[in-house]
Amino acid sequence: MTESRKIVVVLKGYPRLSETFIAQELLGLERAGFELALVALRRPTDKKRHPVHDEIRAPVHYLPEYLHEEFPRVLRALAICLPKPGFWRALPSLVADFWRDRTRNRLRRFGQAMVLCAEWPENGAWLHAHFIHTPASVARYASMIGGTPWTCSAHAKDIWTSPEWELAGKLASTRWTVTCTQTGFEHLRHLAGGKPHVHLSYHGLDLTRFATFDGTRPPLDGSQPDAPVTIVSVGRAVEKKGFDILLRALSLLPADLHWKFEHIGGGELLTKLQALAAELGIAGNVTWHGALSQTEVLQHYRSADIFALACRITADGDRDGLPNVLVEASSQSLVCVSTNISGVPELLVDGENGFVVPPEDPQALAGAIEKAIRDPALRQRLGNAAEQTVRREFDHQTSIRQLKNLFETEWRTSQ
């Protein structure tokens, strides 16, 4: 880059343990020579941080999460933004959005956008939103008010739970948008009218943090009570992760198999899942670790025999894209059992480098897990193949190079 150009990145919350892929990208962009300023709509709630968060140099600026809690700050922002021609250009968009979705959330995002413009980071030259729902709403309004171009990274829930009219409007106003699965890419490209400014960009992994596992896993087959096979899963206890399906599948395993299940993550449904495990009679086989750091999670990947995640589409359309934890586990030659939802089949092919079954089917999931438990040689073969896939196709440096080129191309053409 010939000159320093600062990117103002709008995030829903920061830092968040469940969004290592975002933190990894932010650090990658800094190392590629970009200066960043982070703007979050919500303060952190996690008690732990990943090491990557401490390596990111960018300052973090928090907008008021609820406008009434910092009303003087919002009023000051309104006074600063009112004289701007962009404010009056943005106002009709707010009215149109509110007319179609009459919720306080619309007004809140406009208020946050005003505060962002009034407290604009010094030398900020570009806006980039992570997630095409609420952070993109703030970025879009702020772009209109302040006249700063904006771009977006869309992921999973934000795509599939947003109305199509809203997605189409945002896509029409971004300079470009990237997303991380083929299914999401095809959906957004369609809503953008086939315009070429929507791009597919897999997050991938920082493979320096997920080095090849040089250890060996014992060839356990579940036949010995004192040597159970360890099944691990990582993810927030929310509906789309399908942990209730996974627990039901585990309860269907034959009585002669010896296994233990470890869950890593927090989440709103944790208490209900613990009660379900007791109801199913498998609570003694289950350990709930809560949220852990990336370093701790890596050790669990390496000590486990199987990784399982029963991804599903919820009633409101929410779903995962390509869960980063599947890529992480695969990088450690840990065989994965999952479902054919969204981007999962873009990583895992049933019988080639993992087990892939239909969603919402505890019996099919149990069958795949049983097969994996009983055949340690198959686990090793599929896990090794999955690792090769990750190291060949999911190195995050590919995504960083793509983003770097997109940003620099836009800046060259705007000069």
Secondary structure, DSSP 8 states (H G I E B T S, - for coil): --S--EEEEEESSSS-GGGHHHHHHHHHHHHTT-EEEEEESS----S---HHHHH----EEE--SSGGGGHHHHHHHHHHHTTSHHHHHHHHHHHHHHHHS-SHHHHHHHHHHHHHHHT--TTEEEEEEESTTHHHHHHHHHHHHH---EEEEE-SHHHHTS-HHHHHHHHHH-S-EEESSHHHHHHHHHHTTT-TTEEE----B-TTTS----S------S--TTS-EEEEEES-SSGGG-HHHHHHHHHTS-TT--EEEEEE---TTHHHHHHHHHHTT-GGGEEEEES--HHHHHHHHHH-SEEE------TTS---SS-HHHHHHHHTT-EEEEE--TTHHHH--BTTTBEEE-TT-HHHHHHHHHHHHH-HHHHHHHHHHHHHHHHHH-BHHHHHHHHHHHHHHHHHHH-
